[in-house]
Amino acid sequence: MTTAEIILLTCLIAICGLVLFLIIKWIFTIKENQNLKQENKQKDERIDTLDSLWKITDKASKEHYDKAVQLSLEKMELQSQIDKLNISQEWKEQHQKEMAVIDKAIQDKMLELQTLASACDTTKKEVEELKLNKEQLQHQRLQFESDIHNLEVLLQQKQAAWSAVDSFEKCGFGDELPYIDYEEYFSKNNFEIVLKLLDDCIEVAPQFKSELRKIEWNLCYLPYKKTFIKDFSRSGIYMLEVKSKYENEVLRELGLKRINDNGSIVYIGQAINIYDRWTTHIKKMLGIEASGGEKLYKFKPLMFKWKVIEWCDSSELNEREKFWIDSFKSDEFGLNSKGGNK
């Protein structure tokens, strides 16, 4: 073997070693990037082919030299590609970092939008509730205005009714008509002591209540009737007005309310003979006769003062009674039943 051949073989071995080094580096590089796997595989096959070719044609030094030069050029090209790959990998890593930052920003924005959407839903519900409350308040305001108007009308009617009562335009006795108030009569005759004694007896012996009330009628009320109200034997409309000192008791007992602070609690009635009707009312209040559960008979006779507010013919009684009940609103704010007396 000549010196030139030895030198050539040495170069060839050096070149093969270098190629082997490049192949190993290429293998590690392809693991880092799967996109160049196929290309590196082709390069590897090409280098194996060249290696086999060099072994077969090891006597053709010029051919081996040309191949070595070509391989060197390919090696330089491969190195250049590897360098580009490294740059591309760095760019890819940087790009991935930037994309990660962008993804995080998008997630944060989505979370912010979800929070905003939730806040919008809550605000929408609050707005709907406010609209509903507004409608309710408007309805209440309209109802309140209607109630005020109704009360104003009732007040006007009440004042007109009291004005009519005070003037007694149709009353035969005019302003001098006395009302029935037996309390003073009872006081002068010391009947209050008798009434208290009878009440105490009823409390102790309730089984004798009916008999004791009959004694009260015969002893106290019957003489007054014969003496003072005999002139009431006429048809007309009468009123029983609760005395002021008993008003709270009546309101509490029946759960009534006033039409206004100045209004009285009254009962409006009609009678063909007011004299006889007075007897009926007193006996029912005392429990001597059955009352039928009417509101008026929950209370004692002394709690009321009587007044005839209109003398009229018996044929006019129903119409005039309705007029006075409507005027005083005594079926709503007083002791009359709804629709008046039957």
LINLIN-V281320 format. One record per backbone hydrogen bond with DSSP energy under -0.5 kcal/mol. NH is the residue of the N-H (numbers start at 1). CO is the residue of the C=O. If there is no record, write none. Layout:
NH&CO  NH&CO
This chain:
6&2  7&3  8&4  9&5  10&6  11&7  12&8  13&9  14&10  15&11  16&12  17&13  18&14  19&15  20&16  21&17  22&18  23&19  24&20  25&21  26&22  27&23  28&24  29&25  30&26  31&27  32&28  33&29  36&33  37&34  40&36  41&37  42&38  43&39  44&40  45&41  46&42  47&43  48&44  49&45  50&46  51&47  52&48  53&49  54&50  55&51  56&52  57&53  58&55  60&57  61&59  64&60  65&61  66&62  67&63  68&64  69&65  70&66  71&67  72&68  73&69  74&70  75&71  76&72  77&73  78&74  79&75  80&76  81&77  82&78  83&79  84&80  85&81  86&82  87&83  88&84  89&85  90&86  91&87  92&88  93&89  94&90  95&91  96&92  97&93  98&94  99&95  100&96  101&97  102&98  103&99  104&100  105&101  106&102  107&103  108&104  109&105  110&106  111&107  112&108  113&109  114&110  115&111  116&112  117&113  118&114  119&115  120&116  121&117  122&118  123&119  124&120  125&121  126&122  127&123  128&124  129&125  130&126  131&127  132&128  133&129  134&130  135&131  136&132  137&133  138&134  139&135  140&136  141&137  142&138  143&139  144&140  145&141  146&142  147&143  148&144  149&145  150&146  151&147  152&148  153&149  154&150  155&151  156&152  157&153  158&154  159&155  160&156  161&157  162&158  163&159  164&160  165&161  166&162  167&163  168&164  169&164  171&168  174&171  176&173  177&174  180&306  181&179  184&181  186&182  187&183  188&184  189&185  190&187  191&186  192&186  193&190  194&190  195&191  196&192  197&193  198&194  199&195  200&196  201&197  202&198  203&199  204&200  205&201  208&205  209&206  212&208  213&209  214&210  215&211  216&212  217&213  218&214  219&215  220&216  221&216  222&217  224&220  225&221  226&222  227&223  228&224  229&224  229&225  232&229  233&230  234&232  236&271  237&310  238&269  239&307  240&267  241&239  241&305  242&265  243&303  246&243  247&244  250&246  251&247  252&248  253&249  254&250  255&251  256&251  263&260  266&264  267&240  269&238  271&236  274&232  274&234  275&232  277&273  278&274  279&275  280&276  281&277  282&278  283&279  284&280  285&281  286&282  287&283  288&283  289&283  294&291  297&294  298&295  299&296  303&300  304&301  305&241  306&180  307&239  309&237  309&307  310&237  311&170  312&235  316&313  317&314  320&316  321&317  322&318  323&319  324&320  325&321  326&322  327&323  328&324  329&325  330&325  332&329  333&329  335&266  336&330  340&337
